């Protein structure tokens, strides 16, 4: 459970970092609202990354925490850092490289995100499906 919580913090820090980047660029380019039309403009790239994170992070956080609460296999805890690494990779691909054509970081980040969501979802289904009304096992930390 602690790894899922730590991963949640890393996703939140990524989101805040992107928000601060948008604020900095608004100041730098003197834009109080909106963004330039050019998709390669740094402001557009950071806004795209922020929006993407705002769309995916709530789902990932919920899946990571729910899975670790429900008595999933012990190895599944490592899906959370994989998901976080994929998100950081995607942001690097969106912010660093041109958005006019694909790049490896963006591709790997997107692929890792899709795989993470599917794997986390399937593991939750497998964990709860046999008896969906039963209470999950209680783990006592000593």
C-alpha positions in Angstrom: 0.0 0.0 0.0 2.9 2.4 0.8 4.2 2.1 -2.8 0.8 3.0 -4.2 0.6 6.0 -1.9 4.2 7.1 -2.8 3.3 6.8 -6.5 0.3 9.0 -5.9 2.6 11.6 -4.5 4.8 11.4 -7.6 1.8 11.8 -9.9 0.7 14.8 -7.9 4.1 16.4 -8.0 4.2 15.9 -11.8 0.8 17.7 -12.0 1.9 20.6 -9.8 5.2 20.9 -11.8 3.3 21.2 -15.0 0.9 23.7 -13.5 3.8 25.8 -12.4 5.3 25.5 -15.8 2.1 26.8 -17.3 2.0 29.7 -14.9 5.7 30.5 -15.7 5.0 30.5 -19.4 1.9 32.7 -19.0 4.1 35.2 -17.3 6.9 34.9 -19.9 4.7 35.1 -22.9 2.2 37.6 -21.4 -0.8 35.3 -21.9 -3.5 35.5 -19.2 -5.8 33.0 -20.9 -5.6 30.6 -23.9 -2.5 29.6 -25.8 -0.9 30.3 -29.2 -2.3 28.5 -32.2 1.1 26.8 -33.0 1.0 23.3 -31.4 4.8 23.4 -31.2 4.8 26.5 -29.0 6.2 25.6 -25.6 3.0 26.9 -23.9 0.9 24.5 -26.0 3.2 21.6 -25.3 3.0 22.1 -21.5 -0.7 22.7 -21.6 -1.2 19.4 -23.6 0.9 17.5 -21.0 -1.0 19.1 -18.1 -4.4 18.2 -19.7 -3.3 14.7 -20.4 -2.2 14.2 -16.8 -5.5 15.7 -15.5 -7.4 13.2 -17.6 -5.4 10.1 -16.6 -4.0 10.6 -13.1 -7.4 10.3 -11.2 -8.0 6.9 -12.8 -4.5 5.7 -12.2 -4.5 6.8 -8.6 -7.9 5.1 -7.9 -6.8 1.9 -9.6 -3.4 1.8 -7.8 -4.9 2.4 -4.3 -7.9 0.1 -4.8 -5.7 -2.7 -6.0 -3.4 -2.5 -3.1 -6.3 -2.4 -0.6 -7.9 -5.5 -2.0 -5.4 -8.3 -1.4 -3.9 -8.4 -4.9 -0.9 -10.5 -5.6 2.2 -9.1 -3.9 4.0 -8.6 -7.3 1.3 -6.3 -8.5 2.5 -3.5 -6.3 5.2 -2.9 -8.9 2.6 -1.9 -11.5 2.3 1.5 -9.7 5.9 2.6 -10.2 5.6 1.3 -13.8 2.6 3.5 -14.3 4.3 6.5 -12.8 7.4 6.0 -15.0 5.1 5.8 -18.1 3.4 9.1 -17.1 6.8 10.8 -16.7 8.0 9.4 -20.0 4.9 10.7 -21.7 5.3 14.1 -20.3 8.9 14.2 -21.4 7.8 13.3 -24.9 5.1 15.9 -24.9 7.1 18.8 -23.5 10.5 18.2 -24.9 9.8 17.1 -28.5 7.7 18.5 -31.3 4.1 17.6 -31.2 3.8 17.6 -34.9 5.2 14.1 -35.2 5.5 11.1 -32.9 8.5 10.5 -30.7 9.8 7.5 -28.8 9.2 8.9 -25.3 5.6 9.9 -26.1 5.0 6.5 -27.7 6.5 4.5 -24.7 4.7 6.7 -22.2 1.3 6.3 -23.9 1.8 2.5 -24.3 2.9 2.2 -20.7 -0.2 4.2 -19.6 -2.6 2.0 -21.5 -0.9 -1.2 -20.3 -0.9 0.1 -16.7 -4.6 0.9 -16.7 -5.6 -2.4 -18.4 -3.4 -4.5 -16.1 -4.5 -2.7 -12.9 -8.2 -3.0 -14.0 -7.9 -6.7 -14.8 -6.1 -7.4 -11.5 -8.9 -5.6 -9.6 -11.5 -7.7 -11.5 -9.6 -10.9 -10.7 -9.1 -9.9 -7.1 -12.8 -9.1 -6.5 -14.6 -11.2 -9.0 -14.8 -14.5 -7.1 -16.8 -12.9 -4.3 -17.5 -9.2 -5.0 -19.5 -8.7 -1.7 -16.9 -10.2 0.6 -14.8 -7.8 2.6 -11.2 -7.6 1.4 -8.6 -9.2 3.7 -7.3 -6.9 6.4 -3.5 -6.5 6.5 -2.1 -5.7 9.8 1.3 -3.9 9.8 3.5 -4.9 12.7 
